[in-house]
């Protein structure tokens, strides 16, 4: 069942202020417009906007920068609703600053909203947005673009029509291109590894024999050098053992020499110390002991004299008192008072005794101090004499060693030649060990490298074969391969249908579709992967896939009407557009049978515009149940079966209705 709209409702959409509605019939409409204040004015009044309302209802598509801009200026929300001939209702609305709302209501079923509703619309009419604009919606001057456009743009238009048919091939081509890039990288990695191995091999040969020589047997050379290095290493090891034994013996002798030198140095220190002690000893007189003994005797005599003076003073002090005549025992008058008085010491005698005692004490202190000093001097001399005796005895023990070591200090300072020899042998042995180790590693690497090079040669051969097959796949699925083949097949069918439409419409015009090859200079685009070559002619290979750059072979789509006069190109473009739409609708299984064409006649003169409008009306009526053609020329309007008029005043545009 063909589907088309039977009612359109608008509210505050673009220039259509307020609520608008129009009932539609299955026919071809000329969409016209007229300004209230100027009957001659028809542009910028809402004709194209009227067509856009269907695209917005079905797919939410519009030409404004933001969703809010589709709302009529000064209003808060807009909406558009379509009722289809099967009773289906599609409603889409947008409130200022809020998300768009969509509702799809099929007859006898519950409403579906938002994303599910959009999916339901596309399933119901059998079209997605891309297909809708390829088959049913032609913007200004686009319906004839296939004829008037340049070759590359024609190919782009056809690729847009055949997006679904070409998509599997293009995806295969993309996969093949990716596989080619991957295979090229893998091959490059293998070749790089092989080149690195060969370079390492070349350096190894130079290291081994000092020059490049491709004929040298590297493995055998390494084995021979390794055996020699091992033998030399073993001989050097034995030499080191013997040298270490000699060094040990020399070290013992040097140690003994060092010990003797230490004793000789000790002897010198003893002699120096003895001289110092002797010098101090000689400063003390030999009579020091006798002087001490005499001083000690004098001190002893002084002490005795002091003790005697003390006793004398005590006696004198005991008798020194004034008797009062009373007996201290009986407390009665003493009968012998005169006798007692005669026994008492006089004060002069007592004072003289005290002075004598003090003088004796002073003499004792001085003599004692002198005796102490003499004693210390005598002891110091005795100690120095004892030390001299000990030093003399020690010196006598070391005298022979000191005499033996005379002048041998420099000999002890000389480095050990045996140790130097051992160090040199150890260094040489370490170098030989490194050489053996390196040659062992070189041997292992060479063995592995030989096997790896053979593996790489095999892998590289298979990788090249694999890449060659992928290149064939890329070319087969590329723009000049299967993609062009599909386009040629489809364009042949569209060409036949377009010519049939022209014949049925009574138009004396036929269309010839050709694919030409042009060759001029080097290729501008890689035929293998589609990557553009640099503008420089020096680039000889593709940067992406490595394919060799050949001559400029370009597929060029030519569409040649049998008549180039008047409206021939526009008629041919319309016929091809309608034929393409029919083929695409059949291919997609689309139920939608309404087409929208905006100003297909703008560039034509009045005569050709009238001729084209009558023919296009016939073609559209035969191919679609409903069509809308935007026009403003009276000749066009008269050629269409029906008109849909739009009026416009200061408050905005309005749909005034249809005229059949």
Helices and strands as residue ranges (DSSP letters): E 5-13, E 16-23, E 28-35, H 47-59, G 67-70, E 77-84, E 89-95, E 101-105, E 112-113, H 114-125, H 129-135, E 137-138, H 145-148, H 151-161, H 163-209, H 218-282, H 288-318, H 337-343, H 347-404, H 409-413, H 417-477, H 482-504, E 511-522, E 551-561, H 568-588, E 594-598, H 606-623, E 626-630, H 634-639, E 642-649, E 652-659
